[in-house]
């Protein structure tokens, strides 16, 4: 499990671990029980976690699409529009 003090690098986290930590950060910020400096620090980490999760999802999408493409082109699948 990821340590909240940043000892674990974000790049080493799985998608699920990063998402869980991001959800915890959002919860803490929404409750408003975090001091200003801590709020800034965890918001920055949350932003990095969000970017990490998005990159993991894009990578997974590319891998799935590669699997779905046959030797003669698309095998009945259309690219997912993530925008």
Backbone bond lengths (Angstrom), bond angles and torsions (degrees), N, CA, C in turn:
res aa  C-N    CA-C-N  psi(-1)  N-CA   C-N-CA  omega(-1)  CA-C   N-CA-C  phi
1 X - - - 1.449 - - 1.527 109.48 -
2 X 1.320 115.71 145.66 1.458 120.57 -178.45 1.516 111.20 -72.41
3 X 1.309 114.50 141.85 1.457 119.72 176.80 1.511 108.94 -85.13
4 X 1.319 117.04 140.45 1.454 121.52 -176.44 1.521 112.50 -74.41
5 X 1.327 117.95 -13.54 1.459 120.02 -177.44 1.525 112.44 -86.10
6 X 1.328 117.73 5.37 1.451 120.59 177.43 1.513 113.36 86.17
7 X 1.342 118.04 5.89 1.460 120.71 -178.79 1.522 110.99 -63.82
8 X 1.313 116.98 -34.08 1.458 120.47 175.58 1.523 108.54 -86.88
9 X 1.319 116.69 131.83 1.452 118.50 178.49 1.516 109.62 -74.69
10 X 1.295 115.41 146.06 1.460 121.12 -177.91 1.522 110.20 -61.74
11 X 1.316 117.14 -37.77 1.461 120.63 -178.03 1.524 112.72 -60.93
12 X 1.326 116.84 -24.84 1.465 119.69 -178.39 1.528 112.25 -85.06
13 X 1.327 117.92 -7.95 1.463 120.92 -176.61 1.521 111.42 -81.24
14 X 1.316 115.46 144.29 1.459 120.16 171.01 1.525 107.94 -72.74
15 X 1.312 116.25 166.19 1.464 120.14 177.12 1.517 110.60 -57.23
16 X 1.331 115.95 -46.05 1.469 120.48 -176.63 1.528 111.96 -63.78
17 X 1.323 116.66 -41.93 1.469 120.08 179.49 1.524 111.06 -66.45
18 X 1.329 116.41 -41.40 1.468 120.44 179.33 1.522 110.54 -65.60
19 X 1.324 116.95 -42.25 1.461 120.66 179.69 1.524 111.12 -64.78
20 X 1.321 116.79 -41.07 1.464 120.28 178.48 1.528 110.96 -62.11
21 X 1.321 116.30 -45.03 1.458 119.45 178.81 1.526 110.90 -64.58
22 X 1.325 116.95 -39.82 1.457 121.02 178.06 1.528 110.69 -61.81
23 X 1.324 117.16 -42.80 1.468 120.79 177.68 1.528 111.36 -62.20
24 X 1.330 116.40 -39.07 1.468 120.08 177.65 1.530 110.92 -64.15
25 X 1.319 116.28 -40.91 1.466 120.59 179.05 1.519 110.53 -63.69
26 X 1.319 116.65 -45.75 1.463 120.51 179.08 1.523 110.09 -59.59
27 X 1.321 116.96 -43.74 1.456 121.04 178.59 1.517 112.26 -59.74
28 X 1.317 116.31 -45.01 1.478 120.17 179.46 1.521 110.91 -62.59
29 X 1.322 116.79 -42.99 1.461 120.15 -179.59 1.529 111.52 -68.07
30 X 1.323 116.96 -38.95 1.457 120.43 179.45 1.523 112.18 -65.37
31 X 1.317 116.68 -35.30 1.466 120.05 178.77 1.529 111.42 -70.98
32 X 1.311 117.38 -20.71 1.451 121.79 177.22 1.514 114.70 68.62
33 X 1.302 117.30 23.68 1.455 121.08 -177.84 1.526 111.51 -105.05
34 X 1.338 115.82 31.17 1.454 120.90 -178.18 1.529 107.80 -119.65
35 X 1.307 116.12 134.93 1.455 120.26 178.63 1.531 109.84 -66.00
36 X 1.315 116.39 158.28 1.461 122.16 -173.21 1.526 112.95 -54.05
37 X 1.311 118.31 -51.93 1.469 120.68 -177.63 1.522 111.30 -62.49
38 X 1.337 116.66 -40.61 1.463 120.00 177.13 1.524 110.56 -66.32
39 X 1.329 116.88 -37.63 1.471 120.86 178.48 1.525 110.41 -59.47
40 X 1.321 115.50 -45.25 1.469 119.85 -179.80 1.522 110.34 -64.05
41 X 1.322 116.58 -45.04 1.468 121.30 -178.67 1.530 111.48 -62.31
42 X 1.338 116.99 -46.99 1.462 117.99 -177.78 1.532 111.85 -75.23
43 X 1.328 117.25 -27.24 1.465 119.59 174.47 1.527 109.84 -64.50
44 X 1.335 116.73 -42.75 1.465 120.56 177.59 1.528 110.87 -61.41
45 X 1.327 116.11 -43.22 1.471 118.98 178.20 1.526 110.17 -64.99
46 X 1.321 116.10 -39.87 1.463 120.10 178.27 1.521 112.00 -60.52
47 X 1.314 116.75 -40.05 1.463 121.00 177.60 1.524 110.48 -62.96
48 X 1.314 116.71 -42.20 1.467 120.65 178.09 1.531 111.04 -67.33
49 X 1.321 116.99 -38.54 1.467 120.49 177.69 1.522 110.69 -64.23
50 X 1.313 117.17 -41.05 1.466 121.84 178.76 1.527 110.14 -60.19
51 X 1.319 116.51 -46.88 1.461 120.83 179.10 1.529 110.70 -61.81
52 X 1.331 116.62 -40.06 1.470 121.46 178.62 1.531 110.53 -62.63
53 X 1.326 116.71 -45.25 1.468 120.81 179.30 1.530 110.92 -63.00
54 X 1.328 117.04 -42.61 1.458 120.47 178.57 1.526 111.19 -61.74
55 X 1.318 117.34 -41.43 1.463 121.22 178.90 1.527 110.79 -64.89
56 X 1.332 116.29 -41.74 1.470 120.17 177.90 1.529 110.58 -61.47
57 X 1.336 116.73 -41.58 1.461 120.28 179.71 1.526 111.54 -66.08
58 X 1.333 117.41 -41.93 1.471 120.59 177.93 1.525 110.55 -62.10
59 X 1.323 116.50 -41.08 1.463 121.02 178.99 1.535 110.41 -64.12
60 X 1.315 116.60 -43.70 1.471 120.25 179.59 1.525 110.42 -63.88
61 X 1.323 116.76 -41.25 1.461 120.97 178.51 1.527 110.67 -61.04
62 X 1.321 116.76 -44.81 1.464 120.74 179.91 1.525 111.05 -62.82
63 X 1.314 116.68 -39.85 1.467 120.48 179.28 1.521 110.89 -65.43
64 X 1.334 117.54 -42.06 1.468 121.10 179.61 1.522 109.98 -65.61
65 X 1.325 116.53 -44.20 1.466 118.85 179.85 1.522 111.34 -63.10
66 X 1.316 116.80 -36.23 1.470 119.93 177.61 1.520 109.82 -63.07
67 X 1.326 117.05 -39.46 1.459 121.25 178.41 1.525 111.99 -66.42
68 X 1.323 116.52 -33.10 1.456 120.71 -176.87 1.517 113.87 -81.79
69 X 1.320 117.41 -15.52 1.458 119.89 178.77 1.521 109.89 -82.19
70 X 1.300 115.00 124.32 1.456 120.13 178.26 1.516 110.65 -91.66
71 X 1.325 117.82 179.41 1.462 121.22 -178.73 1.526 112.50 -64.82
72 X 1.336 117.57 -22.47 1.467 121.42 -179.19 1.522 112.18 -105.01
73 X 1.311 117.34 22.72 1.463 120.58 179.62 1.513 111.20 105.91
74 X 1.336 115.78 -160.61 1.466 119.74 -176.86 1.527 112.31 -59.06
75 X 1.299 114.88 137.82 1.460 121.37 179.54 1.526 109.57 -99.59
76 X 1.316 116.74 45.80 1.456 120.84 176.53 1.521 114.85 92.88
77 X 1.302 118.38 5.70 1.458 120.52 -179.49 1.514 109.83 -111.16
78 X 1.324 114.62 148.91 1.450 120.75 174.22 1.506 108.99 -111.93
79 X 1.345 116.93 147.65 1.471 119.04 177.03 1.537 110.92 -58.61
80 X 1.290 116.23 141.61 1.452 122.56 177.52 1.510 109.03 -79.32
81 X 1.330 116.53 130.47 1.461 121.60 176.69 1.520 107.90 -90.09
82 X 1.339 117.57 107.39 1.459 121.44 -176.14 1.522 112.95 -93.83
83 X 1.310 117.28 7.49 1.461 119.48 179.72 1.491 111.76 -86.84
